[in-house]
Amino acid sequence: MSKISIISVFYRNISMLNYMIKSAFATSDNIEKVIICDNSGNKSLRVYRKDKRIVTVPGRNKSTNSSLNHGAGLNRAMLVVNTELVAIIEPDVLLLNKGWSVLPDGIDLRACVKTTYSGVPCYYPSFMVGRTKKLKNIDFRPGGKGLKYATGAYNDTGWRISLEKLSVENLEHKSCLRGECDFIPNGVWDKRTNEFWLNGSPIAAHFWRGSEPARRGVRYKQEIKLWRNIATKISKRKAKGKVK
């Protein structure tokens, strides 16, 4: 089985990052490294110093002491990847079931289409899995070479992949607010909290703005409690050998 690395850009809320990492290892047997670009500057990632599976890279601009944007952070993390496969996963994502970390022959990228612009599919940047050799040389920064969309949503860093000629396996999008989700409880979430499905089953969930509680409003405490319970259940299923 091909090895995979996870790359993620961390800003704040270490608990969300912990849930993502634990759920990833609970649902995959081929993860070699989790590479975290530290954009926080608050030394909270020191908790991983003794875990050889987790690598941290600096994510702040030394000259200005400011955070890098998401795309620049992905660029730094990608430099450390040496596995055949790479997954871009934001800290406020949970991996729900096995199958997400392998790609069929002939597929370069597994991702979920968010929208299209002039016929070009734009993918959710929160969760995607690809072949490293296909993604290694992409500049994920807004305004990077070849970027066609200069303003608004189409300047999203993760959507740089849309401009590459890749063989894509599309994930299905499910909205928790609309009651479409299976693993995540429906009806209590922000409208952009969702699940990604593969072959009729959920494999990942994105807790929109989960790492930025100040931007989530009054429901955040209720939502984070549910998210923590879900992450705990995933880890217990792994321990009991029940992960699908």
Order of alpha helices (4+ residues) and beta strands (2+ residues): beta-alpha-beta-beta-beta-beta-alpha-beta-beta-beta-beta-beta-beta-alpha-beta-beta-beta-beta-alpha
